Amino acid sequence: MSASELREVEHEITIAAPAADVYRLIADVANWPRIFPPTIYVDHLERSGDEELIRIWATANGEPKNWTSRRVLDPGALRITFRQQVSTPPVASMGGTWIIEPQGEGTSRVRLLHDYTAVDDDPASLTWIDEAVDRNSRSELAALKTNVELAAASAELTFSFEDTVEVDGSAKDVYDFVNEAGLWSERLPHVATVRLTEDSPGLQTLEMDTRAKDGSTHTTRSYRVCLEGRKIAYKQTTLPALMNLHTGYWTFTDHGTGSTASSQHTVVLRPENIERILGPGAGVAEAREYVRSALSTNSRATLGHAKAYAEARR
C-alpha cells in the first residue's frame, strides 16, 4: 500500500475536567452509552493486559449498527489506540488514537486521530469517508465535552440501582420472556401497546406505551442488544422530562437450584425540570426517589411475570 492511499486526520477539543478523569471515562467502555449519545452498548470479547477486543452497538443515521474494534490502553501516557477488525465499505481500513493532554489544573485537551483507506483507493469513496469522519469526530468530541463536564460537575444527578428475583426455573425461560417483548402487551398489565422490530438477530428496537400508577400512559423507545440468553442491554432514546439518560440491562444466571434474574438501571436526572414535575421545593433527592420508584415498579412487575412464566415451564 502506498503512502498516498492512507489518509490521516486529527480533531481536538478542550474539556473542563482533569485529564486522568477524561481518560478513565473513555478507557472504561461501560461509560460509553452515557458519554456518547449514539452508543447503545459495548461488550468485551477478549481482554489481555492492556489490550482488548470490544464489540460496539451504536446508531448511525438513526439505525442501530455493530462492529468490533481492538484497543490498546496506555494509562501512563493517557493514550488509547484502536483499530477496526472488519470495516464496512467504502471503508477498507480504519484506526486511530485518543490522546488526552493535561492543560493546567482541571482542564485537558483531547485529540482524536484517525487513519483510513478507501476500497480500491477510489477518490469519491475517500471523499465520502473524509466527510463522515469529520462530521462524526466533531459530534463525538462535542458530546464527550458536554457529558464529561456534566459528569464531573453533577455526580449527584447520576445513580444506579438493581432489582433481583430468585426463580425456581431456568434462566433461558426467564430470558425468553424478556426477549419476546413483542408479546408484553398480552403478558404484562402495565404495557398497553408494544411495537418491536429486529432487523438483525439480537438487535431490537422496542417502542411501547406503558401505564403509570395514576392510569396515564406514556411512550418509550429503546434500542436493545440481546446477548445469547445471558443479558439484554438497552438504551432508552425517548426520555421522560425528569431524565437526561436512561440505560440498563437484564441479566439471567442459572445456579444449582434454579436461576437468578436482575434488572439494572442507570439514570442521569434533568435538574431543570424537577420543580415543574414534582412541585416547588422538590430537589434531587425527591427526583431520585420518584424515578427509582417508577422504574422499579415496572421492573419488578416484569421480573415477577417472567418468574411465573419460567416456573410454569419446569
Disulfide bonds with the S-S distance in Angstrom:
none
